[in-house]
Amino acid sequence: MRKTILLIGLLLSFNTFAAPPQELLKQYEVQAKQEHSAFTGFSAEKGATFFKTERVHSDGKNVSCATCHTADPRNQGKTRANKVIEPMAPIVNPKRFTDAAKVEKWFGRNCKDVLERACTAQEKGDYISYMLSIK
Ligand code: HEC
């Protein structure tokens, strides 16, 4: 009995700290439906385009998600200060998209950095779908 309770406790705590990316996608789906009643689902293809599309930042420089994360998310990336960023694709880095707070923090920072606005739930879901589609 005690062991069962311990086991359940353990499973629950895992769930809080490390949920599979699919859980996160479900949360973004709920949000996306609220943002757009016409929401029809996430697209890995749109996520790929979103990831690579460069835009001109108001500081005059071209920037995209791939600027730091590289064009192939299976590769290590680099910050502007030349610090290594571990790969974004869960196939090579299973920790990605398992910590909702971390994901939100970095979407917040990086979307502002690249797009100079927050990302929509649609964009976040497309991005994660793209990363999960990489084999
Ligand atoms: C200026 C460099 C830079 C750019 C540009 C950038 N990122 Fe990042 N990103 C980082 C760094 C640094 C981290 C945190 C280090 C880490 O997680 O390895 C990170 C982490 C993330 C994470 C956390 C994922 C997880 O589960 O660990 C997400 C999501 C993310 N970035 C999305 C984006 C998106 C979307 C874009 C484009 C709109 C983008 N990034 C552009 C540097 C960048």
py3Dmol code that shows the C-alpha trace and the ligand (Angstrom):
import py3Dmol

protein = """\
ATOM      1  CA  MET A   1       0.000   0.000   0.000  1.00  0.00           C
ATOM      2  CA  ARG A   2       2.726   2.379   1.033  1.00  0.00           C
ATOM      3  CA  LYS A   3       4.689   1.486  -2.053  1.00  0.00           C
ATOM      4  CA  THR A   4       1.687   2.174  -4.250  1.00  0.00           C
ATOM      5  CA  ILE A   5       1.236   5.588  -2.705  1.00  0.00           C
ATOM      6  CA  LEU A   6       4.920   6.319  -3.173  1.00  0.00           C
ATOM      7  CA  LEU A   7       4.734   5.227  -6.771  1.00  0.00           C
ATOM      8  CA  ILE A   8       1.699   7.393  -7.461  1.00  0.00           C
ATOM      9  CA  GLY A   9       3.454  10.319  -5.789  1.00  0.00           C
ATOM     10  CA  LEU A  10       6.494   9.755  -7.932  1.00  0.00           C
ATOM     11  CA  LEU A  11       4.457   9.589 -11.115  1.00  0.00           C
ATOM     12  CA  LEU A  12       2.589  12.754 -10.200  1.00  0.00           C
ATOM     13  CA  SER A  13       5.768  14.662  -9.488  1.00  0.00           C
ATOM     14  CA  PHE A  14       7.242  13.538 -12.794  1.00  0.00           C
ATOM     15  CA  ASN A  15       4.123  14.761 -14.440  1.00  0.00           C
ATOM     16  CA  THR A  16       4.500  18.201 -12.907  1.00  0.00           C
ATOM     17  CA  PHE A  17       8.101  18.674 -13.832  1.00  0.00           C
ATOM     18  CA  ALA A  18       8.431  16.739 -17.035  1.00  0.00           C
ATOM     19  CA  ALA A  19       5.391  16.284 -19.200  1.00  0.00           C
ATOM     20  CA  PRO A  20       5.731  14.962 -22.737  1.00  0.00           C
ATOM     21  CA  PRO A  21       5.678  17.580 -25.519  1.00  0.00           C
ATOM     22  CA  GLN A  22       2.256  16.264 -26.557  1.00  0.00           C
ATOM     23  CA  GLU A  23       0.832  17.551 -23.259  1.00  0.00           C
ATOM     24  CA  LEU A  24       2.219  20.977 -23.982  1.00  0.00           C
ATOM     25  CA  LEU A  25       0.786  20.877 -27.487  1.00  0.00           C
ATOM     26  CA  LYS A  26      -2.643  20.166 -26.016  1.00  0.00           C
ATOM     27  CA  GLN A  27      -2.364  23.268 -23.849  1.00  0.00           C
ATOM     28  CA  TYR A  28      -1.385  25.392 -26.830  1.00  0.00           C
ATOM     29  CA  GLU A  29      -4.283  23.893 -28.762  1.00  0.00           C
ATOM     30  CA  VAL A  30      -6.737  25.094 -26.109  1.00  0.00           C
ATOM     31  CA  GLN A  31      -5.159  28.563 -26.275  1.00  0.00           C
ATOM     32  CA  ALA A  32      -5.100  28.620 -30.069  1.00  0.00           C
ATOM     33  CA  LYS A  33      -8.819  27.836 -30.176  1.00  0.00           C
ATOM     34  CA  GLN A  34      -9.445  30.752 -27.838  1.00  0.00           C
ATOM     35  CA  GLU A  35      -7.321  33.077 -29.973  1.00  0.00           C
ATOM     36  CA  HIS A  36      -8.903  31.895 -33.225  1.00  0.00           C
ATOM     37  CA  SER A  37     -12.234  30.112 -33.357  1.00  0.00           C
ATOM     38  CA  ALA A  38     -11.299  29.016 -36.900  1.00  0.00           C
ATOM     39  CA  PHE A  39      -8.250  27.101 -35.595  1.00  0.00           C
ATOM     40  CA  THR A  40      -7.857  23.842 -37.530  1.00  0.00           C
ATOM     41  CA  GLY A  41      -4.731  22.321 -35.996  1.00  0.00           C
ATOM     42  CA  PHE A  42      -0.969  22.719 -35.915  1.00  0.00           C
ATOM     43  CA  SER A  43       1.250  22.327 -38.954  1.00  0.00           C
ATOM     44  CA  ALA A  44       4.838  21.056 -38.865  1.00  0.00           C
ATOM     45  CA  GLU A  45       5.314  22.579 -42.309  1.00  0.00           C
ATOM     46  CA  LYS A  46       4.263  26.044 -41.152  1.00  0.00           C
ATOM     47  CA  GLY A  47       6.496  25.561 -38.120  1.00  0.00           C
ATOM     48  CA  ALA A  48       9.462  24.859 -40.406  1.00  0.00           C
ATOM     49  CA  THR A  49       8.795  28.028 -42.396  1.00  0.00           C
ATOM     50  CA  PHE A  50       8.338  30.022 -39.204  1.00  0.00           C
ATOM     51  CA  PHE A  51      11.652  28.703 -37.861  1.00  0.00           C
ATOM     52  CA  LYS A  52      13.656  29.661 -40.947  1.00  0.00           C
ATOM     53  CA  THR A  53      11.991  32.874 -42.087  1.00  0.00           C
ATOM     54  CA  GLU A  54      14.244  35.863 -41.602  1.00  0.00           C
ATOM     55  CA  ARG A  55      12.802  39.210 -40.799  1.00  0.00           C
ATOM     56  CA  VAL A  56      14.477  42.561 -40.556  1.00  0.00           C
ATOM     57  CA  HIS A  57      14.654  43.582 -36.918  1.00  0.00           C
ATOM     58  CA  SER A  58      14.233  47.265 -36.116  1.00  0.00           C
ATOM     59  CA  ASP A  59      17.974  47.317 -35.353  1.00  0.00           C
ATOM     60  CA  GLY A  60      18.507  46.632 -39.081  1.00  0.00           C
ATOM     61  CA  LYS A  61      19.797  43.081 -38.726  1.00  0.00           C
ATOM     62  CA  ASN A  62      18.249  40.009 -40.336  1.00  0.00           C
ATOM     63  CA  VAL A  63      17.149  37.501 -37.749  1.00  0.00           C
ATOM     64  CA  SER A  64      15.251  34.211 -37.511  1.00  0.00           C
ATOM     65  CA  CYS A  65      14.943  31.394 -34.992  1.00  0.00           C
ATOM     66  CA  ALA A  66      17.578  29.599 -37.064  1.00  0.00           C
ATOM     67  CA  THR A  67      20.048  32.448 -36.440  1.00  0.00           C
ATOM     68  CA  CYS A  68      20.821  30.923 -33.032  1.00  0.00           C
ATOM     69  CA  HIS A  69      19.335  27.435 -33.345  1.00  0.00           C
ATOM     70  CA  THR A  70      20.873  26.877 -36.844  1.00  0.00           C
ATOM     71  CA  ALA A  71      18.952  25.774 -39.947  1.00  0.00           C
ATOM     72  CA  ASP A  72      19.049  22.134 -38.786  1.00  0.00           C
ATOM     73  CA  PRO A  73      17.487  21.819 -35.311  1.00  0.00           C
ATOM     74  CA  ARG A  74      19.409  18.572 -34.780  1.00  0.00           C
ATOM     75  CA  ASN A  75      22.586  20.621 -34.530  1.00  0.00           C
ATOM     76  CA  GLN A  76      23.922  22.562 -31.601  1.00  0.00           C
ATOM     77  CA  GLY A  77      23.327  26.268 -31.914  1.00  0.00           C
ATOM     78  CA  LYS A  78      25.083  29.362 -30.678  1.00  0.00           C
ATOM     79  CA  THR A  79      24.026  32.493 -28.829  1.00  0.00           C
ATOM     80  CA  ARG A  80      25.194  35.904 -29.959  1.00  0.00           C
ATOM     81  CA  ALA A  81      27.825  35.639 -27.213  1.00  0.00           C
ATOM     82  CA  ASN A  82      28.990  32.365 -28.792  1.00  0.00           C
ATOM     83  CA  LYS A  83      27.682  30.131 -26.037  1.00  0.00           C
ATOM     84  CA  VAL A  84      26.592  26.652 -27.109  1.00  0.00           C
ATOM     85  CA  ILE A  85      22.851  25.987 -27.296  1.00  0.00           C
ATOM     86  CA  GLU A  86      21.918  22.320 -27.142  1.00  0.00           C
ATOM     87  CA  PRO A  87      19.915  21.049 -30.151  1.00  0.00           C
ATOM     88  CA  MET A  88      16.239  21.967 -30.360  1.00  0.00           C
ATOM     89  CA  ALA A  89      14.958  18.712 -31.899  1.00  0.00           C
ATOM     90  CA  PRO A  90      13.690  16.222 -29.277  1.00  0.00           C
ATOM     91  CA  ILE A  91      15.012  13.328 -31.381  1.00  0.00           C
ATOM     92  CA  VAL A  92      18.544  14.319 -30.334  1.00  0.00           C
ATOM     93  CA  ASN A  93      17.659  16.260 -27.171  1.00  0.00           C
ATOM     94  CA  PRO A  94      14.739  14.588 -25.356  1.00  0.00           C
ATOM     95  CA  LYS A  95      14.636  17.303 -22.675  1.00  0.00           C
ATOM     96  CA  ARG A  96      13.129  19.783 -25.122  1.00  0.00           C
ATOM     97  CA  PHE A  97       9.480  20.771 -24.629  1.00  0.00           C
ATOM     98  CA  THR A  98       9.104  18.808 -21.393  1.00  0.00           C
ATOM     99  CA  ASP A  99       9.219  21.779 -19.007  1.00  0.00           C
ATOM    100  CA  ALA A 100       6.304  24.109 -19.717  1.00  0.00           C
ATOM    101  CA  ALA A 101       7.722  26.984 -17.663  1.00  0.00           C
ATOM    102  CA  LYS A 102      11.060  26.835 -19.468  1.00  0.00           C
ATOM    103  CA  VAL A 103       9.363  26.649 -22.866  1.00  0.00           C
ATOM    104  CA  GLU A 104       7.163  29.664 -22.081  1.00  0.00           C
ATOM    105  CA  LYS A 105      10.108  31.631 -20.743  1.00  0.00           C
ATOM    106  CA  TRP A 106      12.123  31.132 -23.926  1.00  0.00           C
ATOM    107  CA  PHE A 107       9.228  31.604 -26.327  1.00  0.00           C
ATOM    108  CA  GLY A 108       8.708  34.885 -24.485  1.00  0.00           C
ATOM    109  CA  ARG A 109      12.284  36.009 -24.814  1.00  0.00           C
ATOM    110  CA  ASN A 110      13.028  34.722 -28.291  1.00  0.00           C
ATOM    111  CA  CYS A 111       9.777  35.763 -29.956  1.00  0.00           C
ATOM    112  CA  LYS A 112      10.354  39.263 -28.666  1.00  0.00           C
ATOM    113  CA  ASP A 113      13.942  39.100 -29.838  1.00  0.00           C
ATOM    114  CA  VAL A 114      13.108  37.889 -33.360  1.00  0.00           C
ATOM    115  CA  LEU A 115       9.567  39.140 -34.063  1.00  0.00           C
ATOM    116  CA  GLU A 116       9.451  42.077 -31.638  1.00  0.00           C
ATOM    117  CA  ARG A 117       6.130  40.721 -30.400  1.00  0.00           C
ATOM    118  CA  ALA A 118       4.849  37.669 -28.546  1.00  0.00           C
ATOM    119  CA  CYS A 119       4.291  34.471 -30.525  1.00  0.00           C
ATOM    120  CA  THR A 120       0.714  33.291 -30.915  1.00  0.00           C
ATOM    121  CA  ALA A 121      -0.350  29.886 -29.591  1.00  0.00           C
ATOM    122  CA  GLN A 122      -0.655  28.827 -33.251  1.00  0.00           C
ATOM    123  CA  GLU A 123       2.986  29.730 -33.892  1.00  0.00           C
ATOM    124  CA  LYS A 124       4.177  27.965 -30.749  1.00  0.00           C
ATOM    125  CA  GLY A 125       2.213  24.821 -31.612  1.00  0.00           C
ATOM    126  CA  ASP A 126       3.452  24.861 -35.225  1.00  0.00           C
ATOM    127  CA  TYR A 127       7.039  25.272 -33.978  1.00  0.00           C
ATOM    128  CA  ILE A 128       6.804  22.342 -31.547  1.00  0.00           C
ATOM    129  CA  SER A 129       5.043  20.206 -34.187  1.00  0.00           C
ATOM    130  CA  TYR A 130       7.910  20.885 -36.574  1.00  0.00           C
ATOM    131  CA  MET A 131      10.504  19.955 -33.938  1.00  0.00           C
ATOM    132  CA  LEU A 132       8.632  16.721 -33.148  1.00  0.00           C
ATOM    133  CA  SER A 133       8.420  15.843 -36.858  1.00  0.00           C
ATOM    134  CA  ILE A 134      12.214  15.828 -37.215  1.00  0.00           C
ATOM    135  CA  LYS A 135      13.596  12.314 -37.351  1.00  0.00           C
TER     136      LYS A 135
END
"""
ligand_1 = """\
43
HEC
C 19.617 35.197 -29.906
C 19.641 33.744 -29.989
C 18.303 33.021 -30.131
C 17.355 33.215 -31.108
C 17.362 34.187 -32.266
C 16.288 32.272 -30.814
N 16.618 31.535 -29.701
Fe 15.449 30.078 -28.822
N 16.842 29.836 -27.356
C 18.018 30.552 -27.230
C 18.677 30.219 -25.993
C 19.983 30.794 -25.477
C 17.858 29.257 -25.353
C 18.069 28.640 -23.968
C 19.162 27.681 -23.889
C 18.704 26.263 -24.127
O 17.533 25.944 -23.895
O 19.529 25.458 -24.580
C 16.718 29.034 -26.251
C 15.694 28.151 -25.983
C 14.502 28.098 -26.684
C 13.349 27.313 -26.300
C 13.248 26.374 -25.098
C 12.903 24.946 -25.515
C 13.041 23.926 -24.438
O 12.100 23.172 -24.199
O 14.117 23.826 -23.848
C 12.357 27.587 -27.221
C 10.942 27.050 -27.242
C 12.926 28.504 -28.185
N 14.225 28.792 -27.843
C 12.228 28.984 -29.275
C 12.732 29.931 -30.181
C 11.951 30.495 -31.271
C 10.503 30.156 -31.570
C 12.761 31.363 -31.926
C 12.431 32.237 -33.112
C 11.204 33.051 -33.019
C 14.048 31.362 -31.219
N 13.987 30.470 -30.182
C 15.131 32.161 -31.554
C 18.502 31.466 -28.148
C 17.838 31.957 -29.252
"""
view = py3Dmol.view(width=600, height=400)
view.addModel(protein, "pdb")
view.setStyle({"model": 0}, {"cartoon": {"style": "trace"}})
view.addModel(ligand_1, "xyz")
view.setStyle({"model": 1}, {"stick": {}})
view.zoomTo()
view.show()
